[in-house]
Amino acid sequence: MIALRAEPFDAAALLADFTARAAGAGAIASFTGLVRGEHEGAEISALELDHHPRLAEKALVGIAADAVARFRLIDVAIVHRHGALAPGEAIVFVAAAAPHRRAAFEAVDYAMDRLKTDAPFWKRELRSDGAYWLEARDSDHADRRRWEAEAR
Amino acid sequence: MRITFFGRLRDAAPAGPVPPGVRDTGALRAWLAADRPELLDPSIRIAVNDEIVLGERPLGGDDEIAFLPPMSGG
C-alpha cells in the first residue's frame, strides 16, 4: 500500500493489515516516525507538513518500487501524512515483507533514508520559541549516500 | 506559466507577470531572484509539469513550474 494521508492513521492497524496480506513472507520489518514533543528544550505544539501532491505520490511509488527490486521484497507499504500534525501522531509508516529478516530490515532503513532526502515534503515545527522550517541534515544525506556506496 | 513555491519558499510570489523574454528555467530563476536572491541557491530545485529538471529547460505558456527547497520527508 502506498498512500498520502491528510488524516491521522493507526500504524498498528496498518501493520496488522500488511501482515495479513504478506502471504509466504518469513520476515516483516516496520518503522513508524512520530512528531516529537520537544526540540532542544522548546516545546513543539504542532508540525506542519507541506508537500507537492503529485511529485510526492510519484516519489513514494518510486521509492517503494526501488526497495522491492533492490531487496527482492514480497511486499512493501509506505504511508505518509501531510497537513497539520500534533505531537505523538505518526508522520510516516514503512513496512517491508521478505523471505528473510536482513532484507526486511535493510529495505525499511533504505526507504526511510530515501524519504528524508528525495521525497517532496517540507516540515515546519511550531515551537514555544517560534516557527522553524526543517531540512534534511548532513547526517541524512550521509545516510542516503550509504546506499550508493554499497555495491549490491 | 503557473509558478508555485513550496516549503520555506511558500510565501514567495512573482512581482508581476513573467516578462516575454523569460523562456527557460534559468531565465525564470534569474528574474525571480531579483526579489528573492535565495532562489539562485543550487539546493533549490525546479520541477516543470511534475518532473524535476536537471540543468535548464525551455518554458512555454502552459507550463507549471514548482520551486522546491531541500526536502525533509519521513
Backbone of each chain as ProteinMPNN parsed JSONL, in Angstrom:
{"seq_chain_A": "MIALRAEPFDAAALLADFTARAAGAGAIASFTGLVRGEHEGAEISALELDHHPRLAEKALVGIAADAVARFRLIDVAIVHRHGALAPGEAIVFVAAAAPHRRAAFEAVDYAMDRLKTDAPFWKRELRSDGAYWLEARDSDHADRRRWEAEAR", "coords_chain_A": {"N_chain_A": [[0.838, -1.193, 0.0], [0.585, 2.145, -0.925], [0.346, 5.359, 0.181], [-0.847, 8.726, 0.596], [-1.786, 10.684, 3.273], [-4.136, 12.92, 4.676], [-5.354, 12.774, 7.082], [-5.019, 11.529, 10.499], [-3.385, 8.321, 11.006], [-3.539, 4.848, 12.012], [-0.867, 3.192, 12.997], [-0.467, 0.625, 14.022], [-2.717, -0.745, 13.156], [-2.304, -0.603, 10.408], [-0.008, -2.181, 10.191], [-0.977, -4.657, 11.034], [-2.782, -5.213, 8.993], [-1.048, -5.245, 6.798], [0.551, -7.44, 7.487], [-1.327, -9.488, 7.426], [-1.751, -9.691, 4.708], [0.669, -10.473, 3.652], [1.428, -13.007, 2.33], [3.392, -15.908, 2.557], [5.718, -14.648, 3.376], [8.752, -14.615, 5.302], [9.621, -12.782, 7.031], [8.836, -9.657, 8.483], [9.473, -6.258, 8.65], [9.034, -3.109, 10.242], [8.616, 0.483, 10.389], [7.773, 3.337, 12.24], [7.454, 6.755, 12.123], [7.302, 9.5, 14.352], [5.758, 12.595, 15.433], [7.772, 14.741, 17.23], [7.849, 15.832, 20.71], [9.368, 17.844, 21.755], [12.061, 20.177, 21.063], [15.325, 20.557, 21.604], [14.721, 21.553, 24.215], [12.664, 23.352, 23.683], [9.185, 23.415, 23.591], [7.149, 21.592, 21.334], [4.332, 22.477, 19.541], [2.951, 21.821, 17.259], [3.327, 20.171, 14.051], [3.768, 21.216, 10.824], [3.233, 19.913, 7.678], [4.184, 20.478, 4.638], [3.614, 19.678, 1.193], [4.25, 18.518, -2.18], [1.731, 17.487, -4.021], [1.486, 15.76, -6.405], [4.134, 15.164, -7.147], [4.96, 14.044, -4.756], [3.442, 11.723, -4.547], [4.484, 10.365, -6.771], [7.132, 10.086, -5.874], [6.863, 8.418, -3.613], [5.847, 6.081, -4.784], [7.978, 5.469, -6.493], [10.165, 5.08, -4.708], [9.211, 2.91, -3.258], [9.07, 0.972, -5.303], [11.774, 0.79, -6.006], [12.806, -0.233, -3.613], [11.568, -2.74, -3.499], [12.698, -3.976, -5.751], [15.451, -3.872, -5.192], [15.792, -5.25, -2.758], [14.452, -7.557, -3.132], [11.743, -7.852, -2.3], [8.679, -9.198, -0.953], [6.471, -7.681, -0.472], [5.67, -4.19, 0.051], [4.997, -1.337, 2.08], [4.176, 2.095, 2.192], [3.147, 4.792, 3.983], [2.308, 8.132, 4.243], [1.904, 11.115, 6.038], [0.395, 14.413, 5.531], [-0.091, 17.965, 5.968], [-1.452, 19.378, 9.005], [-0.022, 18.276, 11.999], [-0.13, 16.769, 15.24], [1.942, 16.569, 18.214], [3.196, 13.295, 18.864], [1.613, 12.072, 16.97], [1.619, 9.853, 14.114], [3.907, 10.305, 11.479], [4.973, 8.951, 9.325], [4.761, 5.677, 7.943], [6.427, 2.716, 7.334], [6.699, -0.458, 5.88], [8.142, -3.657, 5.271], [8.064, -6.748, 3.62], [9.669, -9.824, 3.419], [11.517, -12.788, 2.327], [13.47, -13.378, 4.255], [14.97, -12.028, 7.331], [17.066, -10.018, 7.057], [16.825, -8.671, 4.598], [14.353, -7.468, 4.971], [14.754, -5.727, 7.187], [16.773, -4.049, 6.085], [15.51, -2.959, 3.869], [13.533, -1.309, 4.947], [15.087, 0.572, 6.301], [16.466, 1.653, 4.111], [14.297, 2.753, 2.605], [13.412, 4.744, 4.369], [15.696, 6.39, 4.474], [15.758, 7.296, 1.842], [13.295, 8.686, 1.77], [13.818, 10.83, 3.486], [15.478, 12.534, 2.022], [14.685, 12.569, -0.66], [11.963, 12.874, -1.074], [9.239, 15.003, -1.753], [8.468, 16.679, 0.694], [7.996, 19.092, 3.237], [8.906, 20.171, 6.385], [7.588, 22.058, 9.049], [8.176, 23.145, 12.224], [6.183, 24.179, 14.88], [7.141, 25.834, 17.55], [7.586, 26.576, 21.062], [9.24, 28.744, 21.01], [8.978, 29.884, 18.523], [8.441, 29.521, 14.89], [9.799, 27.054, 12.775], [11.325, 26.037, 9.794], [12.303, 22.8, 8.791], [15.106, 21.058, 7.457], [16.586, 18.373, 5.577], [19.268, 16.934, 7.327], [22.919, 17.063, 7.365], [23.689, 14.547, 8.19], [21.543, 13.049, 7.318], [21.878, 13.135, 4.555], [24.299, 11.814, 4.383], [23.488, 9.312, 5.28], [21.8, 8.63, 3.188], [23.649, 8.408, 1.118], [25.007, 6.101, 1.761], [23.746, 3.988, 0.508], [24.382, 4.267, -2.107], [27.077, 3.835, -2.152], [27.322, 1.195, -1.406], [27.861, -1.665, -3.159], [25.587, -3.748, -4.555]], "CA_chain_A": [[0.0, 0.0, 0.0], [1.293, 3.419, -0.985], [-0.726, 6.334, 0.401], [-0.664, 10.038, 1.215], [-2.969, 10.879, 4.111], [-4.318, 14.198, 5.375], [-5.903, 12.461, 8.402], [-4.172, 10.61, 11.278], [-3.565, 6.887, 10.745], [-3.195, 3.944, 13.101], [0.234, 2.388, 12.474], [-0.656, -0.776, 14.446], [-3.721, -1.327, 12.259], [-1.664, -0.762, 9.093], [0.907, -3.322, 10.26], [-1.792, -5.879, 11.106], [-3.325, -5.423, 7.648], [0.091, -5.605, 5.943], [0.95, -8.797, 7.865], [-2.352, -10.427, 6.962], [-1.682, -9.844, 3.251], [2.024, -10.835, 3.215], [1.47, -14.465, 2.275], [4.668, -16.505, 2.171], [6.875, -13.932, 3.921], [9.354, -15.154, 6.512], [10.013, -11.666, 7.892], [8.276, -8.332, 8.24], [10.023, -5.182, 9.488], [8.292, -1.87, 10.014], [9.092, 1.686, 11.072], [6.802, 4.423, 12.348], [8.052, 8.023, 12.557], [6.319, 10.271, 15.122], [6.036, 14.007, 15.71], [8.404, 14.912, 18.541], [7.189, 16.764, 21.618], [10.23, 18.982, 22.092], [13.293, 20.341, 20.291], [16.321, 21.24, 22.44], [14.105, 22.255, 25.338], [11.484, 24.121, 23.284], [8.031, 22.547, 23.387], [6.586, 21.624, 19.979], [2.876, 22.404, 19.645], [2.423, 21.196, 16.037], [4.209, 20.042, 12.892], [3.084, 21.409, 9.548], [3.928, 19.148, 6.653], [3.837, 20.92, 3.283], [4.045, 18.678, 0.214], [3.839, 18.688, -3.577], [0.943, 16.252, -4.076], [1.751, 14.806, -7.498], [5.522, 14.704, -7.032], [5.071, 13.197, -3.561], [2.889, 10.419, -4.939], [5.49, 9.723, -7.633], [8.313, 9.74, -5.073], [6.557, 7.245, -2.771], [5.742, 4.918, -5.673], [9.328, 5.17, -6.986], [10.978, 4.548, -3.608], [8.682, 1.561, -2.972], [9.479, 0.074, -6.398], [13.226, 0.581, -5.879], [13.037, -1.111, -2.462], [11.145, -4.102, -3.878], [13.672, -4.53, -6.698], [16.783, -3.974, -4.592], [15.838, -6.221, -1.659], [13.606, -8.688, -3.555], [10.667, -7.921, -1.305], [7.381, -9.773, -1.308], [5.54, -6.542, -0.462], [6.154, -3.016, 0.768], [3.97, -0.321, 2.34], [4.624, 3.415, 2.646], [2.024, 5.716, 4.213], [2.918, 9.398, 4.68], [0.968, 12.205, 6.331], [0.688, 15.803, 5.202], [-1.005, 18.854, 6.688], [-1.103, 19.752, 10.387], [0.09, 17.102, 12.87], [0.099, 17.051, 16.664], [2.975, 15.705, 18.8], [2.763, 11.925, 19.12], [0.973, 11.473, 15.79], [2.525, 9.223, 13.159], [4.183, 11.037, 10.234], [5.255, 8.011, 8.239], [4.796, 4.248, 8.262], [7.047, 1.923, 6.268], [6.819, -1.875, 6.215], [8.689, -4.49, 4.199], [7.92, -8.199, 3.812], [10.704, -10.506, 2.642], [11.68, -14.181, 2.766], [14.326, -13.445, 5.44], [14.95, -10.782, 8.096], [18.032, -8.99, 6.671], [16.258, -7.864, 3.509], [13.242, -6.663, 5.501], [15.357, -4.631, 7.967], [17.506, -3.112, 5.226], [14.574, -2.268, 2.967], [12.875, -0.245, 5.713], [16.137, 1.571, 6.516], [16.674, 2.27, 2.795], [13.135, 3.576, 2.234], [13.42, 5.933, 5.226], [16.783, 7.284, 4.041], [15.314, 7.939, 0.588], [12.219, 9.637, 2.072], [14.375, 12.027, 4.134], [16.159, 13.454, 1.103], [14.189, 12.516, -2.047], [10.502, 12.968, -1.176], [8.928, 16.436, -1.654], [7.755, 17.109, 1.896], [8.735, 20.123, 3.97], [8.374, 20.202, 7.755], [7.757, 23.278, 9.84], [7.811, 22.932, 13.624], [5.704, 25.324, 15.656], [7.718, 25.627, 18.878], [7.273, 27.632, 22.034], [10.073, 29.923, 20.722], [8.801, 30.351, 17.142], [8.168, 28.512, 13.856], [11.058, 26.758, 12.103], [11.371, 25.035, 8.727], [13.365, 21.803, 8.957], [15.604, 20.473, 6.208], [17.406, 17.187, 5.795], [20.564, 17.285, 7.907], [24.067, 16.437, 6.706], [23.692, 13.116, 8.515], [20.543, 12.402, 6.462], [22.478, 12.96, 3.229], [25.311, 10.763, 4.524], [22.733, 8.057, 5.347], [21.299, 8.371, 1.833], [24.775, 8.016, 0.251], [25.439, 4.728, 2.07], [23.135, 3.023, -0.417], [25.072, 4.388, -3.396], [28.425, 3.281, -1.987], [27.249, -0.259, -1.282], [27.565, -2.379, -4.4], [24.81, -4.939, -4.246]], "C_chain_A": [[0.879, 1.251, 0.0], [0.228, 4.492, -0.829], [-0.211, 7.617, 1.017], [-1.929, 10.315, 2.004], [-2.988, 12.265, 4.736], [-4.758, 13.953, 6.818], [-4.953, 11.528, 9.162], [-4.432, 9.153, 10.883], [-3.06, 6.089, 11.932], [-2.129, 2.977, 12.585], [0.07, 0.91, 12.842], [-1.656, -1.472, 13.523], [-3.136, -1.549, 10.867], [-0.761, -1.984, 9.093], [0.129, -4.639, 10.301], [-2.331, -6.233, 9.718], [-2.216, -5.89, 6.7], [0.495, -7.058, 6.194], [-0.041, -9.825, 7.327], [-2.241, -10.684, 5.467], [-0.33, -10.357, 2.759], [2.193, -12.352, 3.2], [2.845, -14.936, 1.839], [5.88, -15.81, 2.725], [7.419, -14.658, 5.145], [9.681, -14.052, 7.505], [9.275, -10.398, 7.478], [8.959, -7.372, 9.2], [9.203, -3.936, 9.213], [8.91, -0.738, 10.824], [7.95, 2.689, 11.105], [7.531, 5.657, 12.865], [6.975, 8.883, 13.196], [6.726, 11.733, 15.231], [6.596, 14.1, 17.122], [7.641, 15.928, 19.392], [8.041, 17.965, 21.983], [11.465, 18.993, 21.215], [14.244, 21.177, 21.128], [15.674, 22.117, 23.508], [12.87, 23.071, 24.98], [10.331, 23.157, 23.001], [7.504, 22.71, 21.961], [5.074, 21.493, 20.099], [2.272, 21.735, 18.409], [3.527, 21.083, 14.998], [3.359, 20.253, 11.651], [3.905, 20.735, 8.466], [3.397, 19.597, 5.294], [4.293, 19.826, 2.318], [3.583, 19.081, -1.174], [3.07, 17.418, -3.926], [1.353, 15.274, -5.175], [3.179, 14.282, -7.444], [5.695, 13.776, -5.83], [4.56, 11.793, -3.874], [3.908, 9.648, -5.793], [6.7, 9.268, -6.833], [8.046, 8.491, -4.246], [6.497, 5.981, -3.63], [7.14, 4.486, -6.146], [10.214, 4.544, -5.917], [10.524, 3.119, -3.281], [9.146, 0.572, -4.035], [10.974, -0.226, -6.311], [13.535, -0.378, -4.728], [12.684, -2.56, -2.804], [12.201, -4.746, -4.769], [15.006, -4.812, -6.005], [16.878, -5.081, -3.547], [14.963, -7.442, -1.926], [12.468, -8.91, -2.547], [9.439, -8.633, -1.866], [6.344, -8.652, -1.378], [6.179, -5.387, 0.311], [4.972, -2.077, 0.986], [4.655, 0.975, 2.741], [3.381, 4.292, 2.782], [2.622, 6.979, 4.818], [1.829, 10.437, 4.895], [1.364, 13.488, 5.627], [-0.319, 16.647, 5.954], [-0.508, 19.136, 8.095], [-1.134, 18.522, 11.283], [0.377, 17.547, 14.301], [1.216, 16.142, 17.171], [2.41, 14.324, 19.138], [2.086, 11.276, 17.931], [2.031, 10.894, 14.864], [2.656, 10.096, 11.918], [4.281, 10.051, 9.074], [5.24, 6.593, 8.791], [5.408, 3.535, 7.066], [7.09, 0.479, 6.734], [7.339, -2.629, 5.005], [8.515, -5.956, 4.579], [8.897, -8.891, 2.875], [10.798, -11.96, 3.091], [12.475, -14.271, 4.074], [14.512, -12.058, 6.064], [15.849, -9.675, 7.541], [17.446, -8.07, 5.599], [15.148, -6.948, 4.035], [13.776, -5.471, 6.301], [15.961, -3.579, 7.035], [16.564, -2.317, 4.33], [13.888, -1.109, 3.684], [13.852, 0.91, 5.949], [16.365, 2.374, 5.226], [15.528, 3.215, 2.436], [13.1, 4.845, 3.082], [14.517, 6.906, 4.817], [16.399, 8.004, 2.754], [14.244, 8.991, 0.872], [12.777, 10.941, 2.637], [14.904, 13.036, 3.121], [15.504, 13.557, -0.27], [12.675, 12.678, -2.171], [10.082, 14.409, -0.882], [7.951, 16.773, -0.525], [8.636, 18.141, 2.588], [8.08, 20.303, 5.325], [8.608, 21.569, 8.376], [7.271, 23.0, 11.252], [7.333, 24.233, 14.231], [6.137, 25.06, 17.095], [7.353, 26.798, 19.778], [8.102, 28.886, 21.753], [9.969, 30.377, 19.262], [8.501, 29.203, 16.185], [9.425, 28.317, 13.021], [10.864, 25.712, 11.01], [12.535, 24.088, 8.992], [13.82, 21.352, 7.578], [16.438, 19.258, 6.551], [18.777, 17.625, 6.307], [21.677, 16.619, 7.11], [24.067, 14.932, 6.956], [22.658, 12.365, 7.678], [21.112, 12.155, 5.061], [23.547, 11.868, 3.265], [24.626, 9.393, 4.57], [22.274, 7.643, 3.945], [22.427, 7.837, 0.938], [25.276, 6.605, 0.542], [24.953, 3.745, 1.014], [23.725, 3.121, -1.815], [26.43, 3.717, -3.314], [28.403, 1.755, -1.967], [26.932, -0.874, -2.631], [26.805, -3.643, -4.031], [24.589, -5.744, -5.51]], "O_chain_A": [[1.79, 1.392, 0.816], [-0.709, 4.541, -1.625], [0.713, 7.62, 1.831], [-3.031, 10.195, 1.469], [-1.977, 12.729, 5.263], [-4.567, 14.81, 7.681], [-4.168, 10.811, 8.542], [-5.538, 8.793, 10.481], [-2.271, 6.573, 12.743], [-2.436, 2.054, 11.83], [0.431, 0.037, 12.053], [-1.473, -2.632, 13.153], [-3.43, -2.553, 10.218], [-0.736, -2.742, 8.124], [0.531, -5.621, 9.677], [-2.338, -7.398, 9.321], [-2.413, -6.807, 5.902], [0.749, -7.814, 5.257], [0.346, -10.888, 6.84], [-2.592, -11.766, 4.997], [-0.184, -10.65, 1.572], [2.991, -12.909, 3.953], [3.404, -14.426, 0.867], [6.99, -16.319, 2.572], [6.664, -15.239, 5.925], [9.981, -14.322, 8.668], [9.112, -10.108, 6.292], [9.025, -7.622, 10.403], [8.732, -3.725, 8.095], [9.622, -0.962, 11.802], [7.243, 2.869, 10.113], [8.157, 5.613, 13.925], [5.869, 8.995, 12.667], [7.907, 12.064, 15.131], [5.996, 13.614, 18.081], [6.897, 16.763, 18.878], [7.53, 18.98, 22.457], [11.874, 17.959, 20.686], [14.008, 22.365, 21.342], [16.041, 23.28, 23.677], [12.104, 23.449, 25.867], [10.494, 22.193, 22.253], [7.422, 23.825, 21.444], [4.575, 20.529, 20.681], [1.197, 21.142, 18.496], [4.528, 21.798, 15.051], [2.359, 19.565, 11.445], [5.111, 20.954, 8.349], [2.33, 19.174, 4.851], [5.261, 19.12, 2.6], [2.656, 19.875, -1.332], [3.684, 16.367, -4.111], [1.547, 14.088, -4.907], [3.416, 13.095, -7.669], [6.484, 12.832, -5.879], [5.184, 10.799, -3.503], [4.161, 8.462, -5.576], [7.238, 8.189, -7.079], [8.894, 7.601, -4.176], [7.031, 4.939, -3.25], [7.446, 3.294, -6.193], [10.934, 3.583, -6.189], [11.349, 2.233, -3.056], [9.569, -0.538, -3.711], [11.393, -1.364, -6.52], [14.414, -1.232, -4.846], [13.41, -3.486, -2.444], [12.56, -5.908, -4.579], [15.612, -5.864, -6.21], [17.895, -5.767, -3.446], [14.759, -8.268, -1.036], [12.275, -10.008, -2.027], [9.202, -8.661, -3.073], [5.454, -8.667, -2.228], [7.095, -5.58, 1.11], [4.053, -2.028, 0.168], [5.6, 0.966, 3.53], [2.654, 4.505, 1.812], [3.362, 6.907, 5.799], [0.948, 10.62, 4.054], [2.502, 13.647, 5.184], [-1.285, 16.126, 6.513], [0.695, 19.135, 8.354], [-2.134, 17.806, 11.332], [1.035, 18.56, 14.537], [1.423, 15.059, 16.624], [1.289, 14.203, 19.634], [1.987, 10.05, 17.877], [3.171, 11.358, 14.822], [1.661, 10.57, 11.369], [3.746, 10.285, 7.99], [5.641, 6.336, 9.926], [4.971, 3.72, 5.929], [7.478, 0.212, 7.872], [7.026, -2.293, 3.863], [8.784, -6.354, 5.713], [8.949, -8.587, 1.684], [10.226, -12.331, 4.117], [12.198, -15.132, 4.909], [14.249, -11.041, 5.422], [15.452, -8.51, 7.545], [17.559, -6.847, 5.685], [15.019, -5.803, 3.603], [13.315, -4.343, 6.123], [15.701, -2.384, 7.173], [16.797, -1.137, 4.066], [13.684, -0.047, 3.096], [13.489, 2.079, 5.813], [16.445, 3.602, 5.248], [15.762, 4.347, 2.012], [12.788, 5.918, 2.565], [14.297, 8.118, 4.811], [16.683, 9.191, 2.596], [14.274, 10.073, 0.286], [12.285, 12.023, 2.319], [14.796, 14.245, 3.327], [15.738, 14.533, -0.984], [12.151, 12.623, -3.283], [10.512, 14.985, 0.118], [6.787, 17.102, -0.754], [9.863, 18.069, 2.53], [6.878, 20.551, 5.425], [9.682, 22.156, 8.245], [6.107, 22.662, 11.462], [7.993, 25.266, 14.114], [5.589, 24.192, 17.775], [6.885, 27.845, 19.33], [7.735, 29.976, 22.192], [10.791, 31.174, 18.809], [8.329, 28.06, 16.606], [10.052, 29.29, 12.603], [10.312, 24.64, 11.255], [13.623, 24.522, 9.372], [13.021, 21.274, 6.644], [16.936, 19.124, 7.669], [19.373, 18.568, 5.785], [21.429, 15.733, 6.292], [24.395, 14.142, 6.071], [22.852, 11.192, 7.357], [20.868, 11.111, 4.456], [23.693, 11.097, 2.317], [25.113, 8.431, 3.977], [22.348, 6.473, 3.569], [22.213, 6.946, 0.116], [25.896, 5.976, -0.315], [25.652, 2.793, 0.667], [23.599, 2.196, -2.618], [26.889, 3.105, -4.279], [29.331, 1.102, -2.444], [25.86, -0.637, -3.19], [27.304, -4.495, -3.296], [23.951, -6.796, -5.469]]}, "seq_chain_B": "MRITFFGRLRDAAPAGPVPPGVRDTGALRAWLAADRPELLDPSIRIAVNDEIVLGERPLGGDDEIAFLPPMSGG", "coords_chain_B": {"N_chain_B": [[2.09, 30.61, -17.823], [2.413, 28.857, -14.804], [3.41, 29.399, -11.573], [4.651, 27.931, -8.672], [5.483, 27.731, -5.17], [7.233, 25.993, -2.604], [7.479, 24.656, 0.785], [9.806, 26.433, 2.742], [9.823, 28.452, 0.922], [7.284, 29.089, 0.427], [5.807, 31.463, 0.715], [6.722, 33.086, -1.257], [6.142, 35.117, -4.078], [5.743, 35.893, -7.516], [6.726, 39.115, -8.709], [5.146, 40.187, -10.64], [3.537, 39.739, -13.881], [5.185, 37.203, -15.841], [7.928, 38.281, -17.699], [8.101, 38.566, -21.329], [10.59, 37.85, -22.296], [11.524, 35.785, -20.744], [12.292, 32.625, -21.165], [13.248, 30.19, -20.412], [14.147, 27.851, -17.745], [16.387, 28.792, -16.376], [16.416, 31.544, -16.927], [14.009, 32.237, -15.782], [14.464, 31.704, -13.092], [16.486, 33.568, -12.612], [15.111, 35.963, -13.068], [13.125, 35.903, -11.037], [14.815, 35.935, -8.869], [15.658, 38.494, -8.569], [14.023, 39.698, -6.7], [14.05, 37.716, -4.754], [16.773, 36.632, -3.745], [17.643, 34.189, -2.708], [16.645, 32.212, -4.333], [18.494, 31.6, -6.24], [20.138, 29.768, -5.136], [21.753, 26.7, -5.577], [20.72, 24.484, -4.247], [18.046, 24.699, -4.365], [15.594, 23.224, -6.136], [13.978, 22.827, -9.365], [10.836, 21.95, -10.618], [9.192, 21.038, -13.576], [6.056, 20.735, -14.84], [5.592, 18.542, -13.089], [7.979, 17.104, -13.258], [11.225, 16.806, -12.084], [13.728, 19.054, -12.972], [16.92, 18.793, -14.29], [19.591, 20.833, -14.866], [18.955, 23.177, -17.51], [15.78, 24.095, -18.985], [13.592, 24.695, -21.697], [10.754, 26.919, -21.5], [7.19, 27.169, -21.768], [3.962, 28.768, -22.325], [1.986, 27.145, -21.107], [3.18, 25.772, -19.108], [3.734, 24.376, -15.835], [5.457, 25.448, -13.122], [7.453, 24.535, -10.411], [9.052, 25.544, -7.451], [11.394, 24.063, -5.405], [12.595, 23.745, -2.248], [15.342, 22.216, -0.316], [14.434, 18.903, 0.603], [12.444, 17.35, 3.218], [11.322, 14.778, 4.074], [9.734, 11.848, 5.566]], "CA_chain_B": [[3.016, 29.914, -16.93], [1.948, 28.877, -13.428], [4.6, 29.222, -10.736], [4.315, 27.659, -7.272], [6.631, 27.653, -4.267], [6.948, 25.042, -1.53], [8.287, 24.707, 1.995], [10.117, 27.769, 3.261], [9.625, 29.441, -0.15], [5.855, 29.094, 0.152], [5.24, 32.809, 0.647], [7.296, 33.843, -2.372], [5.227, 35.279, -5.207], [6.361, 36.743, -8.522], [6.372, 40.535, -8.572], [4.159, 40.545, -11.663], [3.533, 38.744, -14.946], [6.508, 36.81, -16.321], [8.233, 39.032, -18.924], [8.172, 37.709, -22.517], [11.956, 37.376, -22.544], [11.858, 34.641, -19.883], [11.879, 31.478, -21.978], [13.736, 28.91, -19.884], [14.156, 27.801, -16.277], [17.476, 29.627, -15.866], [15.984, 32.934, -17.015], [12.93, 32.427, -14.803], [15.108, 31.746, -11.771], [17.208, 34.844, -12.511], [14.12, 37.04, -12.962], [12.528, 35.854, -9.696], [15.847, 36.171, -7.862], [15.834, 39.929, -8.351], [13.349, 39.956, -5.423], [14.325, 36.653, -3.795], [18.092, 36.108, -4.149], [17.884, 32.793, -2.287], [16.222, 31.288, -5.392], [19.668, 31.231, -7.042], [20.857, 28.695, -4.447], [21.594, 25.451, -6.345], [19.975, 23.457, -3.498], [16.621, 24.846, -4.697], [15.37, 22.551, -7.413], [12.81, 23.259, -10.117], [10.083, 20.915, -11.332], [8.324, 21.547, -14.632], [4.994, 19.749, -15.105], [5.791, 17.391, -12.2], [9.259, 16.42, -13.468], [12.338, 17.629, -11.609], [14.572, 19.412, -14.114], [18.348, 18.935, -14.02], [20.041, 21.735, -15.922], [17.933, 24.126, -17.939], [14.758, 23.542, -19.867], [12.758, 25.763, -22.255], [9.432, 27.031, -20.872], [6.116, 27.734, -22.584], [2.863, 29.387, -21.592], [1.141, 26.205, -20.364], [3.981, 25.01, -18.146], [3.616, 24.58, -14.385], [6.819, 25.423, -12.583], [7.464, 24.49, -8.94], [10.354, 25.758, -6.817], [11.442, 23.084, -4.313], [13.788, 23.8, -1.387], [15.753, 20.863, 0.114], [13.263, 18.175, 1.107], [12.58, 16.767, 4.56], [10.241, 13.813, 4.294], [9.967, 10.773, 6.516]], "C_chain_B": [[2.482, 29.995, -15.5], [3.143, 28.542, -12.531], [4.162, 28.998, -9.293], [5.605, 27.463, -6.46], [6.263, 26.768, -3.086], [7.871, 25.267, -0.338], [8.555, 26.143, 2.404], [9.999, 28.852, 2.195], [8.149, 29.75, -0.36], [5.269, 30.5, -0.022], [5.804, 33.647, -0.494], [6.257, 33.957, -3.478], [5.902, 36.172, -6.225], [5.856, 38.178, -8.391], [5.31, 40.948, -9.59], [4.175, 39.483, -12.734], [4.955, 38.459, -15.445], [6.799, 37.569, -17.624], [8.41, 38.097, -20.127], [9.572, 37.152, -22.775], [12.351, 36.16, -21.73], [11.359, 33.373, -20.559], [12.489, 30.168, -21.518], [13.864, 28.999, -18.358], [15.248, 28.693, -15.688], [17.075, 31.094, -15.846], [14.885, 33.22, -15.993], [13.514, 32.569, -13.39], [15.789, 33.108, -11.575], [16.231, 36.01, -12.337], [13.509, 37.081, -11.554], [13.542, 36.238, -8.622], [16.146, 37.653, -7.657], [15.185, 40.333, -7.021], [13.736, 38.96, -4.339], [15.657, 36.007, -4.143], [18.324, 34.645, -3.758], [17.45, 31.784, -3.344], [17.38, 30.877, -6.299], [20.437, 30.077, -6.405], [20.645, 27.37, -5.194], [20.853, 24.349, -5.58], [18.468, 23.575, -3.767], [16.388, 24.289, -6.094], [14.071, 23.03, -8.048], [12.156, 22.03, -10.74], [9.214, 21.599, -12.373], [7.333, 20.434, -14.97], [5.27, 18.432, -14.373], [7.027, 16.55, -12.508], [10.35, 17.342, -12.948], [13.328, 17.813, -12.755], [16.015, 19.522, -13.646], [18.908, 19.761, -15.173], [18.901, 22.655, -16.32], [16.981, 23.492, -18.932], [13.954, 24.724, -20.405], [11.378, 25.759, -21.587], [8.437, 27.646, -21.844], [4.973, 28.195, -21.701], [2.045, 28.43, -20.735], [1.896, 25.488, -19.25], [3.667, 25.386, -16.702], [4.987, 24.401, -13.771], [6.748, 25.465, -11.055], [8.89, 24.686, -8.439], [10.383, 24.954, -5.515], [12.71, 23.278, -3.483], [14.188, 22.383, -0.969], [14.627, 20.17, 0.892], [13.523, 17.629, 2.501], [11.396, 15.857, 4.85], [10.582, 12.85, 5.415], [9.709, 11.156, 7.956]], "O_chain_B": [[2.134, 31.079, -15.031], [3.801, 27.518, -12.718], [3.387, 29.786, -8.75], [6.651, 27.087, -6.989], [5.123, 26.785, -2.62], [8.886, 25.957, -0.427], [7.646, 26.973, 2.415], [10.065, 30.04, 2.512], [7.793, 30.565, -1.21], [4.345, 30.699, -0.811], [5.403, 34.797, -0.675], [5.565, 32.985, -3.779], [6.576, 37.128, -5.842], [4.709, 38.418, -8.013], [4.645, 41.967, -9.404], [4.764, 38.421, -12.533], [5.81, 39.344, -15.469], [5.999, 37.508, -18.558], [8.828, 36.952, -19.957], [9.72, 36.103, -23.401], [13.394, 35.558, -21.984], [10.165, 33.073, -20.537], [12.28, 29.135, -22.154], [13.712, 30.067, -17.766], [15.06, 29.284, -14.625], [17.35, 31.808, -14.881], [14.831, 34.304, -15.412], [13.11, 33.433, -12.613], [15.682, 33.719, -10.512], [16.484, 36.93, -11.56], [13.388, 38.149, -10.953], [13.177, 36.8, -7.589], [16.808, 38.028, -6.689], [15.704, 41.187, -6.302], [13.754, 39.296, -3.154], [15.682, 34.948, -4.769], [19.108, 33.945, -4.4], [17.839, 30.618, -3.272], [17.261, 29.908, -7.048], [21.293, 29.472, -7.05], [19.507, 26.958, -5.42], [20.402, 23.38, -6.189], [17.704, 22.668, -3.438], [16.904, 24.801, -7.087], [13.188, 23.562, -7.376], [12.833, 21.178, -11.315], [8.576, 22.614, -12.092], [7.729, 19.328, -15.34], [5.191, 17.353, -14.961], [7.118, 15.404, -12.067], [10.406, 18.516, -13.316], [13.714, 16.851, -13.419], [16.307, 20.262, -12.707], [18.712, 19.412, -16.337], [17.98, 22.882, -15.534], [17.3, 22.518, -19.615], [13.66, 25.659, -19.66], [10.895, 24.71, -21.16], [8.781, 28.523, -22.637], [5.011, 28.035, -20.481], [1.465, 28.85, -19.735], [1.311, 24.683, -18.525], [3.379, 26.541, -16.387], [5.602, 23.341, -13.884], [6.072, 26.318, -10.478], [9.823, 24.064, -8.945], [9.532, 25.124, -4.643], [13.804, 22.999, -3.973], [13.449, 21.437, -1.241], [13.962, 20.783, 1.727], [14.671, 17.467, 2.916], [10.585, 16.118, 5.738], [11.58, 13.011, 6.118], [9.872, 10.329, 8.854]]}, "name": "protein", "num_of_chains": 2, "seq": "MIALRAEPFDAAALLADFTARAAGAGAIASFTGLVRGEHEGAEISALELDHHPRLAEKALVGIAADAVARFRLIDVAIVHRHGALAPGEAIVFVAAAAPHRRAAFEAVDYAMDRLKTDAPFWKRELRSDGAYWLEARDSDHADRRRWEAEARMRITFFGRLRDAAPAGPVPPGVRDTGALRAWLAADRPELLDPSIRIAVNDEIVLGERPLGGDDEIAFLPPMSGG"}
